[in-house]
Amino acid sequence: MKRWIFLVVVICAGLAIFVAFAKDQLFTVVDIQTKDFTLPLLGGGEVRLSQYRGRPIVLTFFTPSCSHCWSEAPVLEAMYRKYKDRGLVVLGVGYIGGSTEEALKHFVEENGLTYPVAIDTQKTQVVKLYDVSWVPHNVFFNRRGNIVREERREISEADFEAYLKEIL
């Protein structure tokens, strides 16, 4: 009888330790799967968000007519260039619901953006999937594919540096 009690205690303790250390992997919904999308890229081809799973991602929503987006774009480009060798992915999503693809191209060219930029329209509406009501809107994914931060404002370089530490 004492053996059975001891065995049950050992099993329960082991299970408790396992759950304590593995709960993130066991019970966390992976946001990159539930909020996955495929969109056309500005230069041609397509991009699927989940193709970047396993890498830190900044998903940045903008419109060509947004003055704060114009101010933030060079900061994002600098962060991308600085951290891309550490695996950072910056994926721009230009919403052209009230604009044109030409305006989006102009935005990308004028800001010298080298990270991929996808095109969201009134038809595809990825902005609704992410509840984008204000731009710029930045979503930070960790390497596990979970959203760790969302910012609905223009972000300074210092804030980007701090936020990237959470996902790199």
C-alpha positions in Angstrom: 0.0 0.0 0.0 2.8 2.4 0.9 4.4 1.7 -2.5 1.2 2.7 -4.3 1.0 5.9 -2.4 4.6 6.7 -3.0 4.2 5.9 -6.8 1.1 8.2 -7.0 2.9 11.0 -5.3 5.9 10.7 -7.6 3.7 10.6 -10.7 1.7 13.6 -9.5 4.9 15.6 -8.7 6.4 14.7 -12.1 3.2 15.7 -13.9 3.0 19.0 -12.0 6.7 19.8 -12.9 6.1 18.9 -16.5 3.0 21.1 -16.8 4.7 24.0 -15.0 7.6 24.0 -17.5 5.7 23.0 -20.7 2.5 25.0 -20.2 3.4 27.6 -22.9 3.8 24.8 -25.5 0.8 22.8 -24.3 -1.9 25.5 -23.8 -1.0 28.5 -25.9 -2.8 29.1 -29.1 -0.4 29.9 -31.9 -1.5 33.3 -33.2 0.4 32.9 -36.5 -1.9 30.0 -37.4 -5.2 31.6 -36.3 -4.3 34.9 -37.9 -2.5 33.5 -41.0 -3.1 35.1 -44.4 -1.9 35.1 -48.0 -1.6 38.4 -49.9 0.0 39.5 -53.2 3.4 41.2 -52.9 3.9 44.7 -54.4 6.7 43.5 -56.6 4.9 40.3 -57.7 4.3 36.9 -56.2 2.6 36.2 -52.9 3.5 36.1 -49.2 2.0 33.9 -46.5 2.6 35.0 -42.9 3.1 31.5 -41.6 6.0 31.0 -44.0 8.0 33.0 -41.4 7.1 30.9 -38.4 10.2 30.3 -36.3 11.5 33.8 -36.9 10.7 37.0 -35.0 8.2 39.1 -37.1 7.1 42.7 -37.1 3.9 42.9 -39.1 3.4 46.6 -39.9 0.1 47.9 -41.4 0.2 51.3 -43.1 -1.5 53.4 -45.8 0.3 55.7 -48.3 -1.8 58.7 -47.1 -0.8 58.4 -43.4 1.8 61.0 -42.3 2.8 59.0 -39.2 3.4 56.0 -41.5 5.8 58.1 -43.6 7.7 59.1 -40.4 7.9 55.6 -39.1 8.9 53.8 -42.4 12.6 54.9 -42.2 12.8 53.7 -38.6 11.3 50.3 -39.6 13.8 50.0 -42.5 16.7 50.8 -40.2 15.6 48.2 -37.7 15.1 45.6 -40.5 18.6 46.3 -41.8 20.1 46.1 -38.3 18.5 42.9 -37.2 17.7 40.9 -40.4 20.9 38.9 -39.9 19.4 37.8 -36.5 16.4 36.5 -38.3 14.1 39.5 -38.0 11.3 39.7 -40.6 9.5 42.9 -41.2 6.5 42.5 -43.4 4.7 45.6 -44.5 1.0 45.4 -45.3 -0.1 48.4 -47.3 -3.8 49.0 -47.2 -5.1 50.6 -50.4 -8.8 50.7 -49.6 -9.0 54.4 -50.3 -5.8 54.7 -52.3 -4.0 53.1 -55.3 -1.3 50.6 -55.9 0.7 53.4 -57.5 0.5 55.4 -54.3 1.8 52.3 -52.4 4.7 51.9 -54.9 5.6 55.6 -54.4 5.6 55.1 -50.6 7.9 52.1 -50.8 10.3 53.8 -53.3 10.5 57.1 -51.5 11.2 55.4 -48.2 13.7 53.0 -49.8 12.0 50.0 -48.2 13.8 46.7 -48.8 11.5 44.5 -46.7 8.6 42.8 -48.4 5.4 44.8 -48.7 2.0 43.0 -49.3 -1.1 44.6 -50.7 -4.3 44.5 -48.7 -7.5 45.8 -50.3 -11.2 46.2 -49.6 -11.5 42.7 -51.1 -8.9 40.9 -49.0 -9.4 42.9 -45.7 -6.5 41.5 -43.6 -6.9 44.7 -41.7 -10.1 43.3 -40.2 -8.4 40.1 -39.2 -6.0 42.2 -37.1 -8.6 44.7 -36.0 -6.7 47.6 -37.5 -8.5 50.8 -36.8 -5.5 53.1 -36.8 -2.2 53.2 -38.7 0.6 52.7 -38.2 -0.3 49.4 -36.5 2.6 47.1 -35.6 2.2 43.5 -34.5 5.2 41.8 -32.9 5.4 37.9 -33.2 7.9 35.9 -31.2 9.7 32.9 -32.7 6.9 30.6 -31.5 4.4 32.5 -33.7 2.6 34.2 -30.8 1.8 37.9 -30.7 3.6 39.5 -27.8 2.8 43.1 -28.5 0.6 45.3 -30.6 1.2 49.1 -31.0 -1.4 51.3 -32.7 0.8 54.4 -33.0 4.0 55.7 -34.5 6.9 54.0 -32.7 10.2 55.7 -32.1 13.5 54.1 -32.8 14.2 53.7 -29.0 10.8 52.0 -28.5 11.4 49.7 -31.5 14.7 48.6 -30.0 13.0 47.8 -26.7 10.2 45.9 -28.3 12.5 43.9 -30.6 14.3 42.7 -27.5 11.1 40.9 -26.6 11.1 38.8 -29.8 14.7 38.5 -31.0 
